[in-house]
Amino acid sequence: MIEKIQSARVRLGRRQERLMDRMADLRGQGLARPTRYGVAALMVALGLGARELIGPAELGLQFVTFFPAVALSAVFCGFWPGMLATALAALLATWRYQPPYGAFPFAFDGATVLANLAFFLDELVVCGAIQAMHNHFRNLRRASARLAEQRNQLHAIVEGTSDPIFLRDRDGRYLHSNRAHLALSGKRLDQVIGRDAFAVFPPARARAIHASDSAAAG
């Protein structure tokens, strides 16, 4: 059972690392800033093309294809390119799909202003949430790297010392045994993990270990 739990933890850790790598790669870290803004503009252009395929301007639905365009811009390019996509999308939607169609209405129109404001606020929340997700995974990746480095350092210290070092659970089963401790038992690591002292050491030594543990426990 102990081996299965440890194996499951290792698999979960590896999956988490792969997920963090994918999330870190999504944002186009290798792209220059002008390129990221260019990609965001391209996303908006694709959104405009998709909206044109849906139907005529009089149909309305002015933002229906711009929502995913902005979200994808934020995912692949970052917060500010996503906000640029929001501004471009609002301008295009107002110009193409609000009366008078194909021109900017210079007269104040409350419905147009409210529609654009709602779109802007919605995309601000979306871009902010996506950026927060990127920040979370970036910080998690850094913390995981620091933890792995500390784990490697601790492992080197534990395995490099000549003193026997081991770790046991509350039931006395060994969770870890360094080289010096394995040398005392004369067994391999897989023959020690998950077993107690009576399964690892000769009876006399196992009884002595058990007595020492009982005395330490009070």
Secondary structure by P-SEA (a helix, b strand, c coil): caaaaaaaaaaaaaaaaaaaaaaaacccccccaaaaaaaaaaaaaaaaaaaaaacccccccccaaaaaaaaaaaacccaaaaaaaaaaaaaaaaaccccccccccccccaaaaaaaaaaaaaaaaaaaaaaaaaaaaaaaaaaaaaaaaaaaaaaaaaaaccccccccccccccccccaaaaaaacccccccccccccccccaaaaaaaaaaaaaaac
